[in-house]
Amino acid sequence: MSKSSIGVAVIGAGMAGRAHAAGYRSATTVYDADLPEIRLVAIADVNAAFATAAARSFGYDRTESSWEAVAAAPDVDVVSVVVANPLHREIVEGLVAAGKHVLCEKPLAPSVSDAEAMVAAARASRQETAVGFTFRRSPAIAAIREQVAQGSIGRPLHFNGHYWCDYGCDPNGPMSWRYKGGVGSGALADIGSHLLDVAEFICGPIQSVRGAVLPTLISERALPLGTAVGHAAAAVSDVREPVENEDIATFTATFASGATATMSASRVAYGLPNSLGFEVFAERGAATFDLARAGEISFADGSPASITQGFRQVLVGPAHPYLTKGLPMDFPGVGYGQNDLFTFQARAFLEQVAGLDGLPRPASFEEGLHNLRLLDAVVASAKAGGADVPITT
């Protein structure tokens, strides 16, 4: 890209949209100052109050009430799409046709066929595109991936992962798009998509899934009287509608390497607002991660003497991926949080658009399509009573 500046817009001013908006604002404050000028142009949302609040909070020049206005804006080059999953395809296809570079939140689309069409549209447009699998930006998770890839702890044998949240625990919580869309579009797509991506990010491609169970435990919810942001509580009406998707997803998987995975995702895990965690057991070592302690990992290998052998705490610091110049104080033990991952992701996508290679690129649309095929396989396994389902390519 030869432009001297890059104009940024975010479509969606809810919980994740605000994280994208903040990420772009901070992206120029980290790493080396070799990006073109970044202009924070617009926040778009059908809810004018949400758009205005986000634009004011994060320093964007204006608000828009539609994605079409963003697509038509000559001063916008890069757009994050952070809206309900069923809306992704129309918006993304419209943006790339208008010459915009697009970072789309995960999951890429509501179905494999929609994702295939989006991949084709992106390829035809030759625009830069990416999917927001933000946990790839975690220095701790990336450090574990490096240890596995280097072979220092041998071949992975077992990945045990979970993503447990409690945003769906309250049966009186308001109905939203997250509870609509059919089996597989609930906890599995919302947070299980992240878990599956992390599992493959560390252990390589998944070959098949089996034993899937996708129960719906809260069967109906009341319509809200107003508009709620993200998972926030809201006043509800007397009108109730059925929940169309799953509250919990559990399944096992086999990697192409022969390693095994056990995984679960839940939106009704009482007391756990945002609990992503996993263990990787390999031939000569093991590692664990817990998002509640994002700035550290536990690690075990054969290097210590037997008297001190076992898991040890490793604090993330400049020796780990993305930390050097990635924080204002890039010092060992300072720590970081999930919001910082959006900054790292925004920086990586802006570098991709600018033709730079300082950071690994975010996940591609093709990888987003692959993730949807994994989700489809889990659903197929559940519908077949837990049968083994190979991953299609």
FIKOL-825056 format. One record per residue (C-alpha): residue in one letter; z, y, x. Coordinates in Angstrom, 1 decimal, always signed. Each point is the difference from the previous one (the first is absolute). Layout:
N
<type->A&zz->Z&yy->Y&xx->X>
...
This chain:
393
<type->M&zz->+0.0&yy->+0.0&xx->+0.0>
<type->S&zz->-1.0&yy->+3.3&xx->+1.5>
<type->K&zz->+1.9&yy->+2.4&xx->-2.3>
<type->S&zz->+2.4&yy->+2.4&xx->+1.7>
<type->S&zz->+2.5&yy->-0.6&xx->-2.9>
<type->I&zz->+0.8&yy->-2.7&xx->-2.5>
<type->G&zz->+1.0&yy->+0.9&xx->-3.6>
<type->V&zz->+2.5&yy->-2.4&xx->-1.6>
<type->A&zz->+0.8&yy->-0.7&xx->-3.7>
<type->V&zz->+2.2&yy->-2.4&xx->-1.7>
<type->I&zz->-0.7&yy->-1.4&xx->-3.5>
<type->G&zz->+3.3&yy->-0.9&xx->-1.6>
<type->A&zz->+3.2&yy->+2.0&xx->+0.2>
<type->G&zz->+2.5&yy->-2.8&xx->-0.8>
<type->M&zz->+2.3&yy->-1.8&xx->+2.3>
<type->A&zz->-2.5&yy->-1.5&xx->+2.4>
<type->G&zz->-2.4&yy->+3.0&xx->-0.3>
<type->R&zz->+2.8&yy->+2.3&xx->+1.3>
<type->A&zz->+0.4&yy->-2.4&xx->+3.0>
<type->H&zz->-3.7&yy->+0.3&xx->+0.8>
<type->A&zz->+0.1&yy->+3.8&xx->-0.4>
<type->A&zz->+3.0&yy->+0.2&xx->+2.3>
<type->G&zz->-1.7&yy->-2.4&xx->+2.5>
<type->Y&zz->-3.0&yy->+2.3&xx->+0.4>
<type->R&zz->+2.2&yy->+3.0&xx->+0.4>
<type->S&zz->+1.8&yy->-1.7&xx->+2.9>
<type->A&zz->-3.0&yy->-1.8&xx->+1.5>
<type->T&zz->-0.9&yy->+2.9&xx->+2.3>
<type->T&zz->+3.6&yy->+0.3&xx->+1.4>
<type->V&zz->-0.1&yy->-3.4&xx->+1.6>
<type->Y&zz->-1.9&yy->-1.5&xx->+3.0>
<type->D&zz->-2.4&yy->+2.0&xx->+2.0>
<type->A&zz->-1.5&yy->+3.2&xx->-1.5>
<type->D&zz->-3.7&yy->-1.2&xx->+0.1>
<type->L&zz->-0.8&yy->+0.0&xx->-3.7>
<type->P&zz->-2.2&yy->+2.7&xx->-1.6>
<type->E&zz->+1.9&yy->+2.5&xx->-2.1>
<type->I&zz->+1.5&yy->-1.7&xx->-3.0>
<type->R&zz->-0.1&yy->+2.1&xx->-3.2>
<type->L&zz->+2.3&yy->-1.1&xx->-2.9>
<type->V&zz->-2.3&yy->+0.9&xx->-2.9>
<type->A&zz->+1.0&yy->-1.5&xx->-3.3>
<type->I&zz->+2.3&yy->-2.2&xx->-2.0>
<type->A&zz->-1.6&yy->-1.4&xx->-3.2>
<type->D&zz->+1.8&yy->-1.5&xx->-3.0>
<type->V&zz->-0.5&yy->+0.0&xx->-3.7>
<type->N&zz->+3.6&yy->+1.2&xx->-0.2>
<type->A&zz->-0.2&yy->+3.6&xx->+1.0>
<type->A&zz->+3.8&yy->+0.3&xx->+0.7>
<type->F&zz->-0.1&yy->-3.0&xx->+2.4>
<type->A&zz->-3.0&yy->+1.4&xx->+1.8>
<type->T&zz->+1.5&yy->+3.5&xx->+0.3>
<type->A&zz->+3.3&yy->-1.3&xx->+1.3>
<type->A&zz->-1.6&yy->-2.2&xx->+2.6>
<type->A&zz->-2.4&yy->+2.7&xx->+1.2>
<type->R&zz->+2.8&yy->+2.5&xx->+0.4>
<type->S&zz->+2.3&yy->-2.5&xx->+1.7>
<type->F&zz->-2.5&yy->-1.2&xx->+2.6>
<type->G&zz->-2.0&yy->+3.2&xx->+0.6>
<type->Y&zz->-3.4&yy->-0.8&xx->-1.7>
<type->D&zz->-2.2&yy->+2.9&xx->-1.0>
<type->R&zz->-0.6&yy->-0.8&xx->-3.6>
<type->T&zz->+0.2&yy->-2.6&xx->-2.8>
<type->E&zz->-2.7&yy->-1.7&xx->-2.0>
<type->S&zz->+0.2&yy->-1.8&xx->-3.4>
<type->S&zz->-2.6&yy->-2.7&xx->+0.7>
<type->W&zz->-1.4&yy->-2.1&xx->+2.7>
<type->E&zz->-3.5&yy->+1.2&xx->-0.9>
<type->A&zz->+1.0&yy->+3.5&xx->+1.2>
<type->V&zz->+1.1&yy->-1.4&xx->+3.3>
<type->A&zz->-3.3&yy->-1.9&xx->+0.3>
<type->A&zz->-1.9&yy->+3.2&xx->-0.6>
<type->A&zz->+2.1&yy->+2.2&xx->+2.4>
<type->P&zz->-2.0&yy->+0.9&xx->+3.1>
<type->D&zz->+3.1&yy->+0.8&xx->+2.0>
<type->V&zz->+1.4&yy->-3.6&xx->-0.4>
<type->D&zz->-1.0&yy->-2.7&xx->+2.5>
<type->V&zz->+2.8&yy->-2.6&xx->-0.2>
<type->V&zz->+1.7&yy->-1.2&xx->-3.2>
<type->S&zz->+2.9&yy->-2.4&xx->-0.6>
<type->V&zz->-0.2&yy->-1.8&xx->-3.4>
<type->V&zz->+3.5&yy->-0.7&xx->-1.2>
<type->V&zz->-0.2&yy->-0.7&xx->-3.7>
<type->A&zz->+0.4&yy->-3.0&xx->-2.3>
<type->N&zz->-1.9&yy->-3.0&xx->+1.3>
<type->P&zz->-2.4&yy->-0.3&xx->-2.9>
<type->L&zz->-1.4&yy->+3.5&xx->+0.8>
<type->H&zz->-0.8&yy->-0.7&xx->+3.7>
<type->R&zz->-3.6&yy->-1.2&xx->-0.4>
<type->E&zz->-1.4&yy->+2.8&xx->-2.0>
<type->I&zz->+1.7&yy->+2.7&xx->+2.2>
<type->V&zz->-0.8&yy->-1.6&xx->+3.3>
<type->E&zz->-3.6&yy->-0.6&xx->-0.8>
<type->G&zz->-0.4&yy->+3.6&xx->-1.3>
<type->L&zz->+1.6&yy->+1.4&xx->+3.2>
<type->V&zz->-2.0&yy->-2.0&xx->+2.5>
<type->A&zz->-3.2&yy->+0.8&xx->-1.9>
<type->A&zz->+1.0&yy->+3.7&xx->+0.3>
<type->G&zz->+0.3&yy->-0.4&xx->+3.8>
<type->K&zz->+3.8&yy->-0.2&xx->+0.3>
<type->H&zz->+1.9&yy->-2.3&xx->+2.4>
<type->V&zz->+2.6&yy->-2.0&xx->-2.1>
<type->L&zz->+3.4&yy->-1.5&xx->+0.7>
<type->C&zz->+0.8&yy->-2.1&xx->-3.1>
<type->E&zz->+3.5&yy->-1.3&xx->-0.8>
<type->K&zz->+0.5&yy->-3.7&xx->-0.2>
<type->P&zz->-0.9&yy->-2.2&xx->-1.7>
<type->L&zz->-3.6&yy->+1.2&xx->+0.4>
<type->A&zz->-1.0&yy->-0.8&xx->-3.6>
<type->P&zz->+1.1&yy->-1.8&xx->-3.1>
<type->S&zz->-2.3&yy->-2.9&xx->+0.6>
<type->V&zz->-2.1&yy->-1.7&xx->+2.7>
<type->S&zz->-3.2&yy->+1.0&xx->-1.8>
<type->D&zz->+1.1&yy->+3.7&xx->+0.0>
<type->A&zz->+0.9&yy->-0.2&xx->+3.7>
<type->E&zz->-3.4&yy->-1.6&xx->+0.8>
<type->A&zz->-1.7&yy->+2.9&xx->-1.7>
<type->M&zz->+2.1&yy->+2.5&xx->+1.9>
<type->V&zz->-0.7&yy->-1.6&xx->+3.3>
<type->A&zz->-3.7&yy->+0.1&xx->-0.7>
<type->A&zz->+0.2&yy->+3.6&xx->-1.1>
<type->A&zz->+1.9&yy->+1.0&xx->+3.2>
<type->R&zz->-2.5&yy->-1.9&xx->+2.2>
<type->A&zz->-3.0&yy->+1.7&xx->-1.7>
<type->S&zz->+1.6&yy->+3.4&xx->+0.4>
<type->R&zz->+0.8&yy->-0.4&xx->+3.7>
<type->Q&zz->+3.3&yy->+1.9&xx->-0.7>
<type->E&zz->+3.2&yy->-0.9&xx->+1.8>
<type->T&zz->+2.3&yy->-2.0&xx->-2.3>
<type->A&zz->+3.4&yy->-1.7&xx->+0.3>
<type->V&zz->+2.8&yy->-1.6&xx->-2.0>
<type->G&zz->+3.6&yy->+1.0&xx->+0.1>
<type->F&zz->+1.8&yy->-3.0&xx->+1.3>
<type->T&zz->+2.6&yy->+2.3&xx->+1.5>
<type->F&zz->+2.3&yy->-2.6&xx->+1.5>
<type->R&zz->-2.7&yy->-0.7&xx->+2.7>
<type->R&zz->+1.3&yy->+3.3&xx->+1.4>
<type->S&zz->+3.6&yy->-1.2&xx->+0.5>
<type->P&zz->+0.8&yy->+0.0&xx->+3.7>
<type->A&zz->+2.4&yy->-2.9&xx->-0.6>
<type->I&zz->-2.5&yy->-2.1&xx->-1.9>
<type->A&zz->-2.8&yy->+0.8&xx->+2.5>
<type->A&zz->+2.3&yy->-0.9&xx->+2.9>
<type->I&zz->+0.6&yy->-3.5&xx->-1.6>
<type->R&zz->-3.8&yy->-0.3&xx->-0.5>
<type->E&zz->-0.5&yy->+0.7&xx->+3.7>
<type->Q&zz->+2.5&yy->-2.7&xx->+1.1>
<type->V&zz->-1.8&yy->-2.5&xx->-2.2>
<type->A&zz->-3.5&yy->+1.0&xx->+1.1>
<type->Q&zz->+1.0&yy->-0.1&xx->+3.7>
<type->G&zz->+1.3&yy->-3.5&xx->-0.4>
<type->S&zz->+3.4&yy->+0.8&xx->+1.6>
<type->I&zz->+1.8&yy->-2.0&xx->-2.7>
<type->G&zz->-2.6&yy->-2.6&xx->-0.5>
<type->R&zz->-1.9&yy->-0.9&xx->-3.2>
<type->P&zz->+1.5&yy->+1.2&xx->-3.3>
<type->L&zz->+1.4&yy->-2.9&xx->-2.0>
<type->H&zz->+1.5&yy->+1.6&xx->-3.1>
<type->F&zz->-0.1&yy->+3.5&xx->-1.6>
<type->N&zz->+2.7&yy->+0.6&xx->-2.6>
<type->G&zz->-0.5&yy->+3.3&xx->-1.8>
<type->H&zz->+1.2&yy->+2.0&xx->-3.0>
<type->Y&zz->-0.5&yy->+3.3&xx->-1.6>
<type->W&zz->+2.8&yy->+0.5&xx->-2.6>
<type->C&zz->+0.4&yy->+3.1&xx->-2.1>
<type->D&zz->+2.1&yy->+0.9&xx->-3.0>
<type->Y&zz->-2.1&yy->+2.6&xx->-1.7>
<type->G&zz->-0.7&yy->-2.4&xx->-2.9>
<type->C&zz->+3.6&yy->-1.2&xx->-0.5>
<type->D&zz->+0.9&yy->+2.3&xx->-2.9>
<type->P&zz->-1.5&yy->-1.5&xx->-3.3>
<type->N&zz->+0.3&yy->+3.5&xx->-1.4>
<type->G&zz->-2.1&yy->+1.5&xx->+2.7>
<type->P&zz->-3.2&yy->+1.7&xx->-1.2>
<type->M&zz->-3.4&yy->-1.7&xx->-0.4>
<type->S&zz->-2.6&yy->+1.0&xx->+2.6>
<type->W&zz->-3.3&yy->-1.2&xx->+1.4>
<type->R&zz->+1.9&yy->-2.2&xx->+2.4>
<type->Y&zz->+0.9&yy->-2.3&xx->-2.9>
<type->K&zz->-3.6&yy->-0.3&xx->-1.3>
<type->G&zz->-3.1&yy->-1.8&xx->+1.2>
<type->G&zz->+0.5&yy->-3.7&xx->-0.2>
<type->V&zz->+1.6&yy->-2.7&xx->+2.1>
<type->G&zz->-0.1&yy->+0.8&xx->+3.7>
<type->S&zz->-0.1&yy->+3.8&xx->-0.5>
<type->G&zz->+3.8&yy->+0.3&xx->-0.1>
<type->A&zz->+2.5&yy->-0.7&xx->+2.9>
<type->L&zz->-2.7&yy->-2.0&xx->+1.8>
<type->A&zz->-2.6&yy->+2.8&xx->+0.2>
<type->D&zz->+2.5&yy->+2.9&xx->+0.3>
<type->I&zz->+2.2&yy->-1.3&xx->+2.8>
<type->G&zz->-1.2&yy->-3.5&xx->+0.7>
<type->S&zz->-3.3&yy->+1.5&xx->+1.3>
<type->H&zz->+2.0&yy->+1.7&xx->+2.8>
<type->L&zz->+1.9&yy->-3.2&xx->+0.8>
<type->L&zz->-3.3&yy->-2.1&xx->+0.3>
<type->D&zz->-1.5&yy->+2.7&xx->+2.2>
<type->V&zz->+3.0&yy->+0.0&xx->+2.3>
<type->A&zz->+0.0&yy->-3.8&xx->+0.2>
<type->E&zz->-3.7&yy->-0.1&xx->+1.1>
<type->F&zz->+0.5&yy->+3.1&xx->+2.2>
<type->I&zz->+2.5&yy->-2.1&xx->+2.0>
<type->C&zz->-1.1&yy->-3.6&xx->-0.4>
<type->G&zz->-3.8&yy->+0.2&xx->-0.6>
<type->P&zz->-2.1&yy->-1.0&xx->-3.0>
<type->I&zz->+1.4&yy->-2.0&xx->-2.9>
<type->Q&zz->-2.0&yy->-3.1&xx->-0.8>
<type->S&zz->+1.5&yy->-1.1&xx->-3.3>
<type->V&zz->+2.9&yy->+0.7&xx->-2.4>
<type->R&zz->+1.9&yy->-2.4&xx->-2.2>
<type->G&zz->+3.1&yy->-0.3&xx->-2.2>
<type->A&zz->-0.4&yy->+3.4&xx->-1.6>
<type->V&zz->+2.3&yy->+1.0&xx->-2.9>
<type->L&zz->-0.4&yy->+3.4&xx->-1.7>
<type->P&zz->+2.6&yy->+0.4&xx->-2.8>
<type->T&zz->+0.4&yy->+3.0&xx->-2.3>
<type->L&zz->+3.7&yy->+0.4&xx->-0.6>
<type->I&zz->+0.1&yy->+3.3&xx->-2.0>
<type->S&zz->-2.6&yy->-0.5&xx->-2.7>
<type->E&zz->-0.3&yy->+3.5&xx->-1.5>
<type->R&zz->+0.8&yy->+3.6&xx->+0.9>
<type->A&zz->+0.3&yy->+3.3&xx->-1.9>
<type->L&zz->-2.6&yy->+2.7&xx->+0.3>
<type->P&zz->+1.3&yy->+3.1&xx->+1.7>
<type->L&zz->+0.4&yy->+3.3&xx->-1.8>
<type->G&zz->-1.3&yy->+2.0&xx->+2.9>
<type->T&zz->-1.5&yy->-0.7&xx->+3.5>
<type->A&zz->+2.0&yy->-1.7&xx->+2.8>
<type->V&zz->-0.7&yy->+0.1&xx->+3.7>
<type->G&zz->-0.3&yy->-3.3&xx->+1.8>
<type->H&zz->+2.9&yy->-2.3&xx->-1.0>
<type->A&zz->+2.2&yy->+2.8&xx->-1.4>
<type->A&zz->+1.9&yy->-0.4&xx->-3.2>
<type->A&zz->-1.2&yy->+1.9&xx->-3.1>
<type->A&zz->+0.9&yy->+0.4&xx->-3.6>
<type->V&zz->-1.6&yy->-2.6&xx->-2.2>
<type->S&zz->-1.2&yy->-0.3&xx->-3.5>
<type->D&zz->+0.6&yy->-2.6&xx->-2.7>
<type->V&zz->-3.5&yy->-1.4&xx->+0.6>
<type->R&zz->-0.1&yy->-3.1&xx->+2.2>
<type->E&zz->-3.0&yy->-1.8&xx->+1.5>
<type->P&zz->-0.3&yy->-3.4&xx->+1.7>
<type->V&zz->+0.2&yy->-0.3&xx->+3.8>
<type->E&zz->-3.3&yy->-1.6&xx->+1.1>
<type->N&zz->+0.8&yy->-1.1&xx->+3.5>
<type->E&zz->+2.6&yy->-1.7&xx->+2.2>
<type->D&zz->+3.4&yy->+1.2&xx->+1.2>
<type->I&zz->+0.2&yy->-2.5&xx->+2.8>
<type->A&zz->-2.5&yy->-1.8&xx->+2.2>
<type->T&zz->+0.9&yy->-3.0&xx->+2.2>
<type->F&zz->-2.4&yy->-2.2&xx->+2.0>
<type->T&zz->-0.7&yy->-1.8&xx->+3.2>
<type->A&zz->-3.0&yy->+0.3&xx->+2.3>
<type->T&zz->-1.6&yy->-1.6&xx->+3.0>
<type->F&zz->-1.6&yy->+2.1&xx->+2.8>
<type->A&zz->-3.2&yy->-1.0&xx->+1.7>
<type->S&zz->+2.2&yy->-0.6&xx->+3.1>
<type->G&zz->+1.9&yy->-2.7&xx->-1.8>
<type->A&zz->+3.1&yy->+2.1&xx->-0.5>
<type->T&zz->+1.8&yy->+0.0&xx->-3.4>
<type->A&zz->+1.2&yy->+2.9&xx->-2.0>
<type->T&zz->+2.5&yy->+0.3&xx->-2.8>
<type->M&zz->-0.1&yy->+3.3&xx->-1.9>
<type->S&zz->+1.4&yy->+1.8&xx->-3.0>
<type->A&zz->-0.3&yy->+3.4&xx->-1.7>
<type->S&zz->+2.2&yy->+1.3&xx->-2.7>
<type->R&zz->+0.4&yy->+3.3&xx->-1.9>
<type->V&zz->+3.2&yy->-1.3&xx->-1.7>
<type->A&zz->+2.2&yy->-0.6&xx->+3.2>
<type->Y&zz->+3.1&yy->+1.8&xx->-1.1>
<type->G&zz->+1.5&yy->+2.3&xx->+2.6>
<type->L&zz->-3.0&yy->-0.1&xx->+2.3>
<type->P&zz->-2.1&yy->+3.2&xx->-0.5>
<type->N&zz->-2.5&yy->-0.7&xx->+2.8>
<type->S&zz->+0.7&yy->-3.2&xx->+2.0>
<type->L&zz->-2.9&yy->-1.2&xx->+2.1>
<type->G&zz->+1.0&yy->-2.6&xx->+2.6>
<type->F&zz->-1.2&yy->-3.1&xx->+1.8>
<type->E&zz->+0.7&yy->-2.5&xx->+2.7>
<type->V&zz->-2.6&yy->-1.5&xx->+2.3>
<type->F&zz->+0.9&yy->-3.3&xx->+1.7>
<type->A&zz->-2.2&yy->-1.0&xx->+2.9>
<type->E&zz->-0.1&yy->-2.8&xx->+2.6>
<type->R&zz->+2.1&yy->+1.8&xx->+2.6>
<type->G&zz->+1.6&yy->+2.9&xx->-1.9>
<type->A&zz->+0.5&yy->+1.9&xx->-3.2>
<type->A&zz->+0.2&yy->+3.5&xx->-1.4>
<type->T&zz->+1.3&yy->+1.6&xx->-3.2>
<type->F&zz->-0.5&yy->+3.4&xx->-1.7>
<type->D&zz->+1.8&yy->+1.7&xx->-2.8>
<type->L&zz->-1.3&yy->+3.3&xx->-1.4>
<type->A&zz->+3.6&yy->+1.1&xx->-0.7>
<type->R&zz->+0.3&yy->+0.1&xx->+3.8>
<type->A&zz->-3.5&yy->+1.3&xx->+0.7>
<type->G&zz->+0.7&yy->+1.1&xx->+3.6>
<type->E&zz->+0.9&yy->-3.4&xx->+1.4>
<type->I&zz->-0.9&yy->-3.7&xx->+0.1>
<type->S&zz->+1.9&yy->-3.2&xx->+0.8>
<type->F&zz->-1.6&yy->-2.1&xx->+2.7>
<type->A&zz->+0.7&yy->-3.3&xx->+1.6>
<type->D&zz->-1.7&yy->-1.8&xx->+2.8>
<type->G&zz->+0.8&yy->-2.2&xx->+3.0>
<type->S&zz->+0.6&yy->+2.7&xx->+2.5>
<type->P&zz->+3.8&yy->+0.4&xx->-0.2>
<type->A&zz->+2.4&yy->-2.6&xx->+1.4>
<type->S&zz->+1.2&yy->-2.5&xx->-2.4>
<type->I&zz->+3.5&yy->+1.6&xx->-0.2>
<type->T&zz->-1.6&yy->+3.2&xx->-1.5>
<type->Q&zz->-3.0&yy->-1.7&xx->-1.7>
<type->G&zz->-0.8&yy->+1.0&xx->-3.6>
<type->F&zz->-1.3&yy->+2.9&xx->-2.0>
<type->R&zz->+0.5&yy->+3.5&xx->+1.5>
<type->Q&zz->-0.4&yy->+3.5&xx->-1.4>
<type->V&zz->-2.9&yy->+1.9&xx->+1.4>
<type->L&zz->-0.1&yy->+3.7&xx->-0.8>
<type->V&zz->-3.5&yy->+1.5&xx->-0.4>
<type->G&zz->-0.9&yy->+2.6&xx->+2.6>
<type->P&zz->-2.9&yy->+1.5&xx->+2.0>
<type->A&zz->-0.9&yy->-3.5&xx->+1.4>
<type->H&zz->-1.0&yy->-1.1&xx->-3.5>
<type->P&zz->-3.2&yy->+0.9&xx->-1.8>
<type->Y&zz->-0.6&yy->+3.4&xx->-1.5>
<type->L&zz->+3.4&yy->+1.5&xx->+1.1>
<type->T&zz->-1.0&yy->+2.0&xx->+3.1>
<type->K&zz->-0.9&yy->+3.4&xx->-1.3>
<type->G&zz->+0.1&yy->-1.4&xx->-3.5>
<type->L&zz->+3.4&yy->+1.7&xx->-0.8>
<type->P&zz->+1.3&yy->+3.4&xx->+0.9>
<type->M&zz->+2.7&yy->-1.8&xx->+2.0>
<type->D&zz->-1.6&yy->-3.1&xx->+1.3>
<type->F&zz->+3.2&yy->-1.4&xx->+1.6>
<type->P&zz->+1.4&yy->-3.5&xx->-0.1>
<type->G&zz->+2.3&yy->-0.6&xx->-3.0>
<type->V&zz->-1.0&yy->+3.2&xx->-1.9>
<type->G&zz->-1.5&yy->-2.1&xx->-2.8>
<type->Y&zz->-2.6&yy->+0.7&xx->-2.6>
<type->G&zz->-0.6&yy->-0.6&xx->-3.7>
<type->Q&zz->-2.7&yy->-1.0&xx->-2.4>
<type->N&zz->-1.2&yy->+3.6&xx->-0.5>
<type->D&zz->-0.9&yy->+0.1&xx->+3.7>
<type->L&zz->-2.4&yy->-2.9&xx->-0.5>
<type->F&zz->-2.0&yy->+2.2&xx->-2.3>
<type->T&zz->-0.3&yy->+2.6&xx->+2.7>
<type->F&zz->-1.2&yy->-2.7&xx->+2.5>
<type->Q&zz->-2.5&yy->-1.3&xx->-2.6>
<type->A&zz->-1.3&yy->+3.5&xx->-0.8>
<type->R&zz->-0.4&yy->+0.8&xx->+3.7>
<type->A&zz->-1.9&yy->-3.3&xx->+0.6>
<type->F&zz->-2.4&yy->+0.6&xx->-2.9>
<type->L&zz->-0.6&yy->+3.6&xx->+1.1>
<type->E&zz->-0.8&yy->-1.3&xx->+3.5>
<type->Q&zz->-2.3&yy->-2.6&xx->-1.5>
<type->V&zz->-1.9&yy->+2.8&xx->-1.9>
<type->A&zz->-0.1&yy->+2.1&xx->+3.1>
<type->G&zz->-1.4&yy->-2.8&xx->+2.1>
<type->L&zz->+3.1&yy->-0.3&xx->+2.2>
<type->D&zz->+1.8&yy->-3.2&xx->+1.1>
<type->G&zz->+3.6&yy->+0.9&xx->+0.8>
<type->L&zz->+1.5&yy->-2.3&xx->-2.7>
<type->P&zz->-1.2&yy->-3.3&xx->-1.4>
<type->R&zz->-2.0&yy->+0.6&xx->-3.2>
<type->P&zz->+1.6&yy->-0.5&xx->-3.4>
<type->A&zz->-1.0&yy->-3.1&xx->-2.0>
<type->S&zz->-3.6&yy->+0.1&xx->-1.1>
<type->F&zz->-1.4&yy->-0.4&xx->-3.5>
<type->E&zz->-1.2&yy->-3.5&xx->+1.0>
<type->E&zz->+3.6&yy->-0.8&xx->+0.9>
<type->G&zz->+1.1&yy->+1.4&xx->-3.4>
<type->L&zz->-2.5&yy->-2.3&xx->-1.7>
<type->H&zz->+1.3&yy->-2.9&xx->+2.0>
<type->N&zz->+3.6&yy->+0.8&xx->-1.2>
<type->L&zz->-1.2&yy->-0.1&xx->-3.6>
<type->R&zz->-1.5&yy->-3.4&xx->+0.6>
<type->L&zz->+3.5&yy->-1.1&xx->+1.2>
<type->L&zz->+1.5&yy->+1.4&xx->-3.2>
<type->D&zz->-2.6&yy->-1.8&xx->-2.1>
<type->A&zz->+0.8&yy->-3.3&xx->+1.7>
<type->V&zz->+3.7&yy->+0.4&xx->-0.7>
<type->V&zz->-0.8&yy->+0.6&xx->-3.7>
<type->A&zz->-2.3&yy->-3.0&xx->+0.0>
<type->S&zz->+2.7&yy->-2.1&xx->+1.5>
<type->A&zz->+2.5&yy->+1.1&xx->-2.7>
<type->K&zz->-2.4&yy->-0.7&xx->-2.8>
<type->A&zz->-0.7&yy->-3.5&xx->+1.4>
<type->G&zz->+3.6&yy->-0.9&xx->+0.1>
<type->G&zz->+0.5&yy->+0.8&xx->+3.7>
<type->A&zz->-3.1&yy->-1.7&xx->+1.3>
<type->D&zz->-1.3&yy->+0.6&xx->+3.5>
<type->V&zz->-2.7&yy->+2.7&xx->-0.1>
<type->P&zz->-2.2&yy->+0.8&xx->+3.0>
<type->I&zz->-0.8&yy->+3.6&xx->+0.8>
<type->T&zz->-3.6&yy->+0.9&xx->-0.7>
<type->T&zz->-2.0&yy->+2.3&xx->+2.4>
